[in-house]
Amino acid sequence: MKNNETLKDNFINTITNDILSGKLSVGLKLPTERELAKEFDISRSVVNRGLVHLSNIGFLEIRPRFGTYVSDYKKNGKIDTLISIMRYKGNTINDSELRSIVQMKGVVDSLTINILHNKFSEENYDLLNNILCQINSNTSYTANEYSEIIYSFYHEFSALSGNVIIPLLYSSFKTPLNTLWVRFIDIYSIEPLLLTAKTILEAMHNNDIEKALSTLEYSIFESTEGKYKIYY
C-alpha cells in the first residue's frame, strides 16, 4: 500500500504534468478538494497538502472561498518551478533556457571576482585548490560526482565574497547547474570545466582580475556559442 507521501507526490506530479502539457490551462479553476480526492482516490488531506505545495512553487493560486486556479508559472514561479519543468522534460531544456542559466552563473561569478579582487588570500587559494585536487585524485568519479565537486568549488568561491546573497543564489540554482554540468561532462569530459576553474583560480591568486573575467566570459561563450555547446 502506498503511503501518504507517495500518494501526495503522485498527485503533485500528475497536476504538474497536466499544467506543463497544457491540459490544464492558465486561469482554469480546479475541482474542489473533495472532487479531486474522489478522482485520485486519495484523502482530502493529501490533496490539500499537494495543492499547497503546488501553490508554493507557483503552479497554482489558492483563493480562499473562491477555489484553486492554475497560475501563470512563468510569471509567478520560483527556482523550484524551473526544477519541476526540467524534470517534466526529462532534465532537458531548450537553448534559450540554457543560455539564461549559464548567463546567470556568469553574472554571479563576475560579482564574486570583482568583490574578491585585491583581497584574495593564500588561504582562499588553498581552500579552493584542495577542492579541485579531488578531481585529479580520483579518475573514476561519475559525471554526477564530478559535477558536485565543480559545484562545491564555485559555491565556496562565491561564499568567500562575504556577500550573503551570492552564495544563496548559487544554492538556489544547484539543481539546474548540476544538470547542465552532468550533461557537459557526459559529452566533453570534466577537463574543460576543470581547466576553466583552475585558470580562474590562478588568475585570482595572481591578482589578475582581467584574466579571471576574460576566462569566465570565454567559458560562457564556448558553452553557448562555441565548441562546447550543450544545447538540447
Secondary structure as GFF3:
##gff-version 3
##sequence-region A 1 232
A	DSSP	alpha_helix	4	21	.	.	.	ID=ss1
A	DSSP	alpha_helix	33	40	.	.	.	ID=ss2
A	DSSP	alpha_helix	44	56	.	.	.	ID=ss3
A	DSSP	beta_strand	60	63	.	.	.	ID=ss4
A	DSSP	beta_strand	67	70	.	.	.	ID=ss5
A	DSSP	alpha_helix	73	76	.	.	.	ID=ss6
A	DSSP	alpha_helix	79	88	.	.	.	ID=ss7
A	DSSP	alpha_helix	95	116	.	.	.	ID=ss8
A	DSSP	alpha_helix	122	137	.	.	.	ID=ss9
A	DSSP	alpha_helix	143	159	.	.	.	ID=ss10
A	DSSP	alpha_helix	165	172	.	.	.	ID=ss11
A	DSSP	alpha_helix	174	188	.	.	.	ID=ss12
A	DSSP	alpha_helix	191	205	.	.	.	ID=ss13
A	DSSP	alpha_helix	209	224	.	.	.	ID=ss14
###
